[in-house]
Amino acid sequence: MVDITDLAAEELKNLLEQENKQDYALRIFVAGMGCSGASYGMSLDDTSKEEDVELTSNGVRILMSSSIQESLDGVEIDFIDNESGKGFIIKDPNAPQCGSCCSC
């Protein structure tokens, strides 16, 4: 299950309203691979594909390919606003930590 925090849900609902996209969902997708596994991206999407799974968390629709659903179990979508910037982040407690090959 993917959870969206209260703050992230509020920000997403505001964004959808501002962009007149109330019928859209938050799509989570694999954006690339690194030494610590998959990295995920997010976008707004109004088209559900045959292989998609649709979830709802905190009043926000979420779309993702069924092939990544299991790997996203326990993930939390949050919103940050700090000195580094602001935006939506994916917190994955199951993600492997970087090894010695990483420069992160």
N, C-alpha and C positions, 0 to 999 in steps of 0.2 A: 504494500500500500504506500502511495506517495501522499504525504501530508503537506498542506500549505498553511503556514502560520497565519494568525489573525492579521498581522501587519501586511504580509505579502498579499493576502486575499483582498484586503482593502485597497492596496495600491493597484492590483490587477483590475479590480472592478472599476476603479477610477479611470485607469488607462483605457479600458474597453469602452467606457462611456465617452471619454474625451475624443476617442478616435471613431466613435459611432460604430463600434464592432461588438455590440452586446451579444450577438449570436456566435461569436468566435470562442475557441477553446485555447488553452495553453498547450502547445505541443512540445514534448520533450523528445530529443533525438540524440543519437551518437554524433558528436562533432569531431571526434578524432581519437587516436590512441596514443598513449604515452607509456613511459616505463611503469607508471602506477595504474595502468589499465585504461579503460574508456573514460573520455571526458564527454560531458553532455552539454547540449545547448538547448535553448528554449526559443520559441517563436509563437506568434498568434496565428491560428489556422481556423478556417471555416469549412474545411473539407475533411471528412473522415474516409479513410481508406479501408479496404476489405480486411487487411491484416491488423487494423488498429484495435486497441483496447481503449475504452472510455471509462474514466473514473470521475468522481466528484469529491472535492475536498474543500471544506469551508465555503461552499457555494460556488466554487470555480470548477468548470469542466476541464479535464486533462485528457489529452490524447497522446498515445504512444504506440509504437509497433509492438505487437505481442512478443516479438523476439527479444525485446529488452525489458519486458515487464518484470521478470524475476530478478534481474540485476538491479532494478530500481526499488526493490522492496525495502522499506525502512528509510527511504530518502525524504528529506524535508526541503521544501522550497521556502526561502525566507527573503526578506528585503532588508538591505543595509543602506545606511546613510551616514557616512563618516568622512574623515579627512582624506581617505583614499578615493572617495567617490560614492555614488549611490547606484543601486540596481538590484536585480534579483539574483540570488545565488542558490546553488544546489548543495545542500549539506548531505554527504553520504557517509554514514558511520561505518559502512562496510568496505569503503575504498581502501585498497592496500596503501601503506605508507611508502614514500619514495625510498629507494635503495641508494646505494653508493653511486649508481650510474646517473642519478638525477642532479640537476643543477638548480633545484628549486629551494 
